[in-house]
Amino acid sequence: MFNIRPPRLVNSFVYDISPGAASVDVRELLEVRLIHLEAMLVMTWGVGGETFRKQSAAVQDGFIGSCHAIVEECRELANLTGLLVDDRR
């Protein structure tokens, strides 16, 4: 039900919602992306965090940048479902 257009700007995702999509579909995608983000962040503390901190600055920056991109994607999805009233940047 979703068409993801290629980003025009780096780290910018735009969702094009199909006419038959319901808000529950958007919420489901939002939940999936939050699960992905949580799984990534688990690798930054505890035993996983030790491995993360041993990575180069470039790898750490890329990883955190990817987490930030997912946060922005989730914000956009939340806006689509009406969960957020405005852009909180």
Summary of the structure (lengths in Angstrom):
residues: 89
radius of gyration: 15.1
end to end distance: 27.8
largest distance: 46.6
contacts: 206
relative contact order: 0.16
helix: 60%
strand: 9%
